[in-house]
Amino acid sequence: MKSSKFVEELRGKSVEQLNQDLVAAKKELFNLRFQNATNQLDNTARIKEVRKNIARIQTVITAKARA
């Protein structure tokens, strides 16, 4: 499954790298929302995918903080 490989990749990264990924994902989400508002977005499912990736990154960051 694609998401499990993504999570395994995230677990191998440091917290600093995860924070950088989180910032990049949030920027991408902003750009996707902007494109959607101006009717330039073709693949609207990408918004949902990016939101879930942001949640996955935050989950891994929280798990590392607790450990």
C-alpha positions, 0 to 999 in steps of 0.5 A: 500500500502506498500510504504505509510506504510513505509512513515508513519513509517518514519514520526514518526521517529526523524531526527537522526533516519532518518539519520541513516536509510539513511546511512544504505540504502546507504550502502545496495545500495552499496552492491547491486550494488557490487553484481550486478557487480559480477553477484551475485545478484538474485533480481535486482529489489531490487536496484530500491526499495532501491533507491526509499526508499532513496528518500523517506527518504530524502523527509521526512528529508527535510519536517522536516527541513522546518517545 
